[in-house]
């Protein structure tokens, strides 16, 4: 299998897996600007939207006669670090990976696949993104005392004082700034 054939196979599998998502672009030999302003080439680049969020996946395809070395994994990781907003890094080969390459890939968050094991179900999992959940913190401020170093006046603040002052809602920090 030649290098272009591994590209074709990966692209076809990815296209089949993501065909139901109309917001998906699958780009082969995609050139993208890195943080230094230089164009870098990604073998297969997937851009899609999931729940309104842009997801970008970089896929490196290698057709070597022997197992992929740690240097190839490190080079791919380094390239991806300098490209903004890559959400997932994937490496695909038909020959396997050396032991240290597997360790490095795990440390760098690169998913390793053998071409023969790349399945549609796995590709669909690439689009599962962690969505940050809102955090709500509430506190009741009852009998809060504030003492200023250069003043001897003691101020008592209650929740109603914070919620509304002179008909305007105000945050505690704004209230405190106005007192200094």
N, C-alpha and C positions, 0 to 999 in steps of 0.2 A: 504494500500500500504506500503510495507516495504522499508527501506532505499535503498537497492540495486535496487528496482523497480523504484524509482525516478531517480537514476543514469541512469538506462537503458533508461528510457523515455527521459530524457534530452539529452543523447548521441544520441539517434535515431533522435530526432528533429534537433539537431545541424548537424549531418551527412547529413540528408536530405537537410537542408538549404544550406550547403556548398559543396555539392557533385560536383558542377561544377568547383570548384577550386582545381586543382590537387596538389597544394602546401600545402594542409591542413592536419594537423595531429590532431586527437582528442584523447586525452589520458585520461583514467579513473584512478582515484586514483594515480595521477602522483606525484612522489617525485622529488622535485627540491631544490637545495641548496640555502639557504638564505645568507644574507651578513655576518652572523656570522659563516658560514661554516657548518651549520646543515641542514639536509634534512627536508623539510616540505612537507606535502601532500596536494595537491589541488584535490578536488573531480573530476572535469572535467577541463582539460587544453587544450586550443586550440592554436596551433601554425600554422600560415599561412603567406603567402607573398601576399601583395597587392601592385601593382605597384613597385615591387622590395623591398618594405619595410617589415620587419618582424613585424607581429602583434601577440601579445600574450594576451590571454583572460583567466582569472581565474574565474571558476564558482563553487560556493559553493552550495551544495544541502542538504536541511534539511527536514526530514520527522518527524516533531514533532506533538504531540497530541494537542498542543496549539500554539498560535501566536509566531513568532520569537521575542525574546527580543533584547533590545539595546545592551546587553552584547555580544550576538552572532555576531551582526553587527560590533561592535568594535573589537572583536577578529579576525574576517575575515579581516578587514581593517588593523589591526596591522600586521597580517601575511603577507599580500600583500605588505605592506610598506618595508618589509625586503627582498623581492624577487625582484631582479633587472628586470627592463624592462617589467612590466605588464602594458599593454596598456588599459585594460578594466577589471572592476570587476563586476561580476554578482552574485546575490543571488537568488536562486529558492527554493520555498517551496510550500506545498499544503494547508497550514493552515492559512496563512496571517502573518501580521507584526503588532507589537504594535506601537502606535503613535510615541513614542520616537525613536524606531528603524527606522521608515521612515524618521524622521528628521535627524538622524545621517547618514543614508545611503546617503541622499541628500548632506549633508556636505562633506562626504568622496568620493563622485563620484561613489557610488555603485548603479547599476541598480537593482531594485527589481522586481521580477516576481512571479506571482502565476503560478504553473505548468500548470493549465488549460488555462492560457492566453499566454503561451509561443508559439509564432508562427514563422514560417519560415521567414516571412517578417521582423520581428523584429531582428532576428538573422543576417540576411543579412546587416542590418543597422550597426551592430557592427563593420563591416569591413570598414566603411567609416572613414578614418583618415584625419586629417588636415595635409596638406603638406605645410611646410613653403615655402612661395614665395620669390624669390630673390628680394632684394631691391637694386635699382640702384640710386646712388647719384652722381650727377655731379656738379661741381662748376667751374666757370671761375675765375681764379686768375689774375686780372689785376691790376697792380700797387701796389702789396703787398709790404709793407715795413717791414723789420726786423731789429731791433736794438738790439745789444748785450750789456749787462750791462758793461762788462769790455773793450769794444771797442767803439770807437766813429764813426766807419765806418757804413754808412747806405747802405744797399743792396737793389736794386730794382729787383724784380723777376717778370718775365712775363710768360705766359703759354708756350711760346717756350723755355724758359730757363729750365723749368721743364720737358718738353717732351723730350728734347735731349740736352745732354751736352757732348761735345767732341765725338759725334757719338754714344753715348750710351743713351738709355732711362733711366731715373732715377726718382724715386719718390721724392716728396717734403721732406719727412722726412729724406731720405738718403742724399739729398742735404744739409739740415740743419745740420745734424750730421758732415758732412765734413767741415763745416764752423767754427765749434766751436773749 
